[in-house]
Amino acid sequence: MSNSQNANNSRPVPENTVTLDKFSTFIEYFCAPKTTPVFFDGTSSQAIRQGFQERKAVLFYLHCDEHQKTDEFCLDVLCNDNFRSFVNQNFVLWGGCVSRTARVKPTTSFFSFFAKRLRNTNSEANHLSFDLNASSFPFLALIEPSQTKPTILATYVGPYEPNTLMYSIRKTIEKRQAKNLRQHEMRAHLDENVLIREEQDREYEESLRRDREREERERAERERQEAEERAAHDVQREIEEREMERETARQVLINVSRTSVPVEPAPSDAGIVRVIFKFPSGERKQRLFRQTESVRDVLNYVQGEGLLLTEHRICTQFPRKVLHSPNSSEITDGAGQMKLDQFDRSGQVLVIEKMEKED
């Protein structure tokens, strides 16, 4: 600032290159008679340690003179006598500036020099604004100090009436104190039960010994049962595997028989025989065969329909003549090679009978 400008002020003003290291300097030059709460002169971590030693909560104030409500907050809240006394008596106050302005021009403005006072912690304040999710200003954070991990009790953003802000902070402190008291009472109650727990522990150890003996007996019995179950499971698995093998062989046999059946002739073809099959279920099916084809082709058709020849008897309805039977002694000689020209051309009925085990 030029000398002519300094002459117009009632108090001397520092030059442009002068940094105001103490907030008291600002008070002396520009703010009297207004005063603010006492700001802790140190880092935020040191402020937390100081609060822990003094058993006081810590207030972090993040200042940004680029927000329009900042001036109002500084004037109406920070300079309020009641708020100043409230903070000085109950808290350790730390402040930092997150403004992007590199220097503050010498002026009688309260707010720009307030920002200058806090700019010594600009980098730390920027980190804190990120950690505290401070996206709007003015910003206050109420911290419960700790040697290990401080706790953020509440944050206050934007303009506040001094009384409203003090009331909100008091309520937060009271709630935290009540919670701490409950925790203290709980710890005291636990301490009173130490002797009882020790006796209970001795009884518990004795109970554990008896339980271990019982569990050992139960374990031996359980292992025996599991061994029996594994053996039964292995047997069942073998049965299922054999059944699967039989089913696989059955499907292969059915597929082979199905592919062995000659193509069905058209109804208009000459030399055809109509065969009507009566299934064990009562279902009837009709199929055309050529007279030159044999009974073996008819048997393949039946087996291709899923009725295994090893489980079924096949015979003509009238007169009854066994064409196939699992019991070979029932089969009429040469039945398998018999040509179908011997069948009734108007419609030969074949009965398929399910063979029971006792048959």
C-alpha positions as a printed Julia matrix, in Angstrom:
359×3 Matrix{Float64}:
   0.0      0.0     0.0
   1.31     3.41   -0.87
   2.21     6.0     1.79
  -0.63     8.25    0.62
  -3.08     5.45    1.28
  -1.62     4.81    4.74
  -2.03     8.42    5.61
  -5.77     8.2     5.07
  -6.21     5.47    7.71
  -6.54     6.18   11.39
  -4.27     3.19   12.21
  -1.02     2.08   10.56
  -1.47    -0.73    8.01
   1.14    -3.39    7.03
   2.67    -3.29    3.57
   1.6     -5.74    0.83
   4.4     -8.17    1.54
   3.81    -8.31    5.29
   2.15   -11.48    6.62
   0.01   -11.13    9.76
   1.15   -14.11   11.8
  -1.06   -13.48   14.83
  -4.74   -12.89   14.93
  -4.12   -10.39   17.73
  -2.35    -8.19   15.19
  -5.51    -8.08   13.15
  -7.52    -7.21   16.25
  -5.12    -4.44   17.18
  -5.04    -2.82   13.79
  -8.5     -3.2    12.38
 -11.11    -4.81   14.62
 -11.11    -3.04   17.92
 -13.31    -3.02   19.82
 -14.67    -6.24   18.22
 -12.99    -9.48   19.21
 -13.3    -13.13   18.25
 -12.81   -16.36   20.21
  -9.24   -17.41   20.86
  -7.9    -19.54   18.0
  -5.42   -22.28   18.79
  -2.0    -21.44   17.4
  -0.85   -24.72   15.9
  -1.91   -27.58   13.65
  -5.26   -29.32   13.83
  -3.59   -32.42   15.3
  -2.01   -30.31   18.02
  -5.39   -28.73   18.71
  -6.89   -32.2    19.19
  -4.1    -33.16   21.59
  -4.65   -29.91   23.48
  -8.37   -30.6    23.71
  -7.69   -34.1    24.97
  -5.33   -32.82   27.67
  -7.79   -30.13   28.77
 -10.77   -32.47   28.42
 -12.47   -30.08   26.07
 -14.17   -30.66   22.76
 -12.52   -29.15   19.69
 -14.16   -26.84   17.15
 -12.76   -26.72   13.62
 -13.69   -23.56   11.73
 -13.09   -23.58    7.96
 -13.15   -20.09    6.5
 -13.72   -19.24    2.85
 -14.12   -15.55    2.02
 -15.38   -16.47   -1.45
 -18.77   -17.52   -0.02
 -21.29   -14.75    0.43
 -22.43   -15.87    3.89
 -18.92   -15.84    5.35
 -18.89   -12.13    6.14
 -22.2    -12.37    7.94
 -21.03   -15.34   10.0
 -17.78   -13.65   11.02
 -19.54   -10.47   12.07
 -22.7    -11.84   13.68
 -21.43   -15.08   15.19
 -17.67   -15.07   15.72
 -17.74   -11.48   17.01
 -20.74   -12.12   19.25
 -19.79   -11.65   22.92
 -21.86   -14.57   24.15
 -20.53   -16.9    21.49
 -16.96   -15.81   22.16
 -17.31   -16.52   25.89
 -19.07   -19.81   25.18
 -16.26   -21.02   22.92
 -13.37   -19.75   25.05
 -14.71   -21.46   28.16
 -15.66   -24.8    26.68
 -13.66   -25.53   23.55
 -10.32   -25.51   21.81
 -10.94   -23.56   18.6
  -8.85   -24.21   15.51
  -9.31   -22.3    12.27
  -8.14   -22.69    8.71
  -8.75   -20.91    5.43
  -9.63   -22.73    2.21
  -9.73   -19.58    0.09
  -7.82   -19.71   -3.22
  -6.61   -16.13   -2.82
  -2.85   -16.12   -2.41
  -2.49   -12.75   -0.65
  -4.76   -10.3     1.07
  -4.39    -6.65    0.23
  -3.97    -4.39    3.28
  -7.37    -3.05    4.07
  -9.55    -2.23    7.0
 -11.91    -5.09    6.03
 -12.43    -7.38    8.96
 -13.11   -10.4     6.77
 -10.12   -10.34    4.44
  -7.72    -9.98    7.36
  -9.54   -12.73    9.19
  -8.85   -14.92    6.18
  -5.22   -13.76    6.22
  -4.91   -14.81    9.84
  -5.99   -18.35    8.9
  -4.06   -18.67    5.66
  -1.03   -20.05    7.49
  -2.93   -23.36    7.58
  -4.32   -23.14    4.04
  -2.98   -26.54    2.88
  -4.09   -28.32    6.05
  -7.49   -26.64    5.89
  -7.96   -27.84    2.31
  -7.22   -31.41    3.4
  -9.62   -31.09    6.31
 -12.36   -29.69    4.08
 -12.05   -32.84    1.98
 -11.99   -35.19    4.99
 -14.98   -33.44    6.56
 -16.92   -33.23    3.26
 -17.11   -29.46    3.59
 -18.73   -28.23    0.41
 -20.36   -25.07    1.72
 -19.21   -22.35    4.04
 -18.92   -21.1     6.69
 -18.27   -24.54    8.16
 -17.89   -25.68   11.77
 -17.08   -29.21   12.92
 -17.45   -30.37   16.52
 -14.78   -32.96   17.37
 -14.44   -35.2    20.39
 -10.65   -35.52   20.91
  -8.99   -38.87   21.4
  -5.48   -40.26   21.53
  -6.4    -42.81   18.9
  -9.29   -41.77   16.67
 -11.11   -38.45   17.19
 -14.86   -38.53   16.61
 -16.83   -36.04   14.52
 -19.85   -35.27   16.68
 -21.58   -32.76   14.39
 -21.03   -30.28   11.58
 -22.66   -26.89   11.13
 -22.86   -25.3     7.7
 -24.03   -21.88    6.62
 -25.27   -18.87    8.57
 -26.55   -19.35   12.1
 -27.98   -17.15   14.8
 -25.47   -17.19   17.67
 -27.98   -18.48   20.19
 -29.24   -21.15   17.81
 -25.72   -22.34   17.1
 -24.78   -22.41   20.79
 -27.97   -24.31   21.62
 -27.27   -26.89   18.91
 -23.68   -27.36   20.09
 -24.8    -27.71   23.73
 -27.36   -30.32   22.8
 -24.78   -32.31   20.88
 -22.35   -32.14   23.82
 -25.07   -33.16   26.28
 -26.04   -36.15   24.18
 -22.42   -37.21   23.89
 -21.85   -36.76   27.62
 -24.94   -38.83   28.36
 -23.67   -41.56   26.06
 -20.23   -41.45   27.68
 -21.84   -41.63   31.11
 -23.8    -44.71   30.11
 -20.64   -46.3    28.8
 -18.81   -45.44   32.02
 -21.6    -46.94   34.12
 -21.54   -50.02   31.96
 -17.79   -50.42   32.44
 -18.21   -49.93   36.19
 -20.9    -52.57   36.24
 -18.64   -54.94   34.34
 -15.82   -54.3    36.79
 -18.09   -55.21   39.67
 -18.74   -58.55   38.07
 -15.08   -59.51   37.68
 -14.98   -61.69   40.8
 -18.23   -63.35   39.87
 -16.92   -64.02   36.39
 -13.74   -65.58   37.75
 -15.78   -68.02   39.8
 -17.97   -68.68   36.82
 -14.87   -69.26   34.71
 -13.66   -71.96   37.11
 -17.03   -73.63   37.01
 -17.04   -73.26   33.26
 -13.65   -74.96   32.93
 -14.91   -77.9    34.94
 -18.01   -78.02   32.8
 -15.82   -77.94   29.69
 -13.84   -80.91   30.94
 -17.01   -82.95   31.4
 -18.28   -81.76   28.04
 -15.05   -82.81   26.33
 -15.37   -86.3    27.75
 -18.97   -86.52   26.62
 -18.1    -85.12   23.2
 -15.35   -87.7    22.83
 -17.85   -90.46   23.44
 -20.31   -88.87   21.07
 -17.59   -88.4    18.45
 -16.7    -92.1    18.57
 -20.36   -93.03   18.19
 -20.8    -90.51   15.39
 -17.79   -91.88   13.51
 -19.22   -95.38   13.81
 -22.56   -94.24   12.43
 -20.87   -92.29    9.64
 -18.87   -95.37    8.66
 -22.08   -97.37    8.46
 -23.75   -94.62    6.45
 -20.79   -94.47    4.05
 -20.97   -98.21    3.55
 -24.72   -98.04    2.9
 -24.14   -95.1     0.56
 -21.53   -97.05   -1.37
 -23.94   -99.95   -1.75
 -26.69   -97.64   -2.93
 -24.32   -95.96   -5.35
 -23.34   -99.33   -6.81
 -27.01  -100.19   -7.22
 -27.68   -96.89   -8.96
 -24.65   -97.31  -11.2
 -25.8   -100.8   -12.21
 -29.29   -99.46  -12.84
 -27.82   -96.67  -14.95
 -25.77   -99.18  -16.9
 -28.88  -101.31  -17.49
 -30.83   -98.26  -18.61
 -28.01   -97.26  -20.96
 -27.91  -100.76  -22.42
 -31.71  -100.7   -22.73
 -31.63   -97.44  -24.66
 -28.89   -98.74  -26.94
 -30.94  -101.87  -27.64
 -34.08   -99.83  -28.33
 -32.2    -97.48  -30.68
 -30.6   -100.39  -32.55
 -33.98  -102.11  -32.95
 -35.63   -98.88  -34.11
 -33.02   -98.32  -36.81
 -33.35  -101.96  -37.94
 -37.04  -101.66  -38.82
 -37.63  -101.21  -42.57
 -39.26   -98.03  -43.78
 -43.06   -98.2   -43.56
 -44.61   -98.64  -47.04
 -47.34   -96.39  -48.35
 -50.96   -97.61  -48.06
 -51.17   -97.63  -51.85
 -48.19   -99.95  -52.26
 -48.81  -103.52  -53.39
 -48.06  -106.48  -51.18
 -48.53  -104.84  -47.8
 -49.79  -106.19  -44.48
 -51.55  -104.12  -41.83
 -50.47  -105.11  -38.32
 -52.4   -103.95  -35.26
 -50.48  -104.01  -32.0
 -52.25  -104.26  -28.63
 -49.89  -102.9   -25.95
 -50.02  -104.0   -22.3
 -51.37  -100.55  -21.41
 -54.42  -101.12  -23.62
 -53.15   -98.73  -26.28
 -53.47   -99.84  -29.93
 -51.13   -98.91  -32.72
 -51.26   -99.77  -36.4
 -48.34  -100.09  -38.82
 -47.9   -101.27  -42.41
 -45.29  -103.86  -43.36
 -44.39  -105.54  -46.63
 -45.33  -109.2   -47.1
 -41.7   -109.95  -47.89
 -40.59  -108.76  -44.45
 -40.27  -111.19  -41.55
 -41.56  -111.52  -38.02
 -38.09  -110.38  -36.89
 -38.87  -106.94  -38.38
 -42.12  -106.89  -36.4
 -40.23  -107.79  -33.22
 -37.69  -105.01  -33.86
 -40.57  -102.56  -34.25
 -42.03  -103.61  -30.89
 -38.66  -103.29  -29.18
 -38.09   -99.93  -30.9
 -41.27   -98.75  -29.18
 -39.56   -99.31  -25.82
 -40.96  -102.77  -25.03
 -37.93  -104.99  -24.55
 -38.25  -108.47  -25.98
 -36.63  -109.83  -22.82
 -39.66  -108.64  -20.86
 -42.59  -109.26  -23.21
 -44.39  -112.1   -24.98
 -45.78  -111.47  -28.48
 -48.43  -113.65  -30.0
 -51.24  -113.6   -32.53
 -54.71  -113.01  -31.13
 -56.62  -115.72  -33.0
 -55.65  -118.35  -33.37
 -53.19  -117.82  -30.56
 -49.67  -118.43  -31.7
 -46.59  -117.33  -29.78
 -44.2   -115.46  -32.06
 -41.77  -114.44  -29.31
 -41.31  -115.18  -25.63
 -38.45  -114.73  -23.17
 -39.13  -118.39  -22.43
 -37.83  -119.91  -25.64
 -39.77  -123.14  -25.09
 -43.01  -121.28  -25.87
 -41.89  -120.04  -29.28
 -43.32  -121.8   -32.31
 -40.55  -123.29  -34.43
 -39.33  -120.88  -37.12
 -41.58  -118.06  -35.9
 -38.8   -115.46  -36.03
 -38.03  -116.2   -39.69
 -41.66  -116.47  -40.79
 -42.57  -114.11  -43.61
 -45.45  -111.72  -43.09
 -47.31  -113.02  -46.14
 -48.72  -115.58  -43.72
 -50.43  -112.81  -41.72
 -54.04  -111.88  -42.3
 -53.82  -109.22  -44.99
 -56.99  -107.48  -43.82
 -55.35  -106.81  -40.48
 -53.24  -109.04  -38.26
 -53.68  -108.38  -34.53
 -50.64  -108.98  -32.34
 -50.96  -109.0   -28.56
 -47.99  -107.77  -26.52
 -48.01  -109.21  -22.99
 -45.86  -108.04  -20.11
 -44.04  -111.03  -18.63
 -44.12  -111.21  -14.86
 -41.14  -112.6   -12.99
 -43.01  -115.69  -11.94
 -43.84  -116.37  -15.61
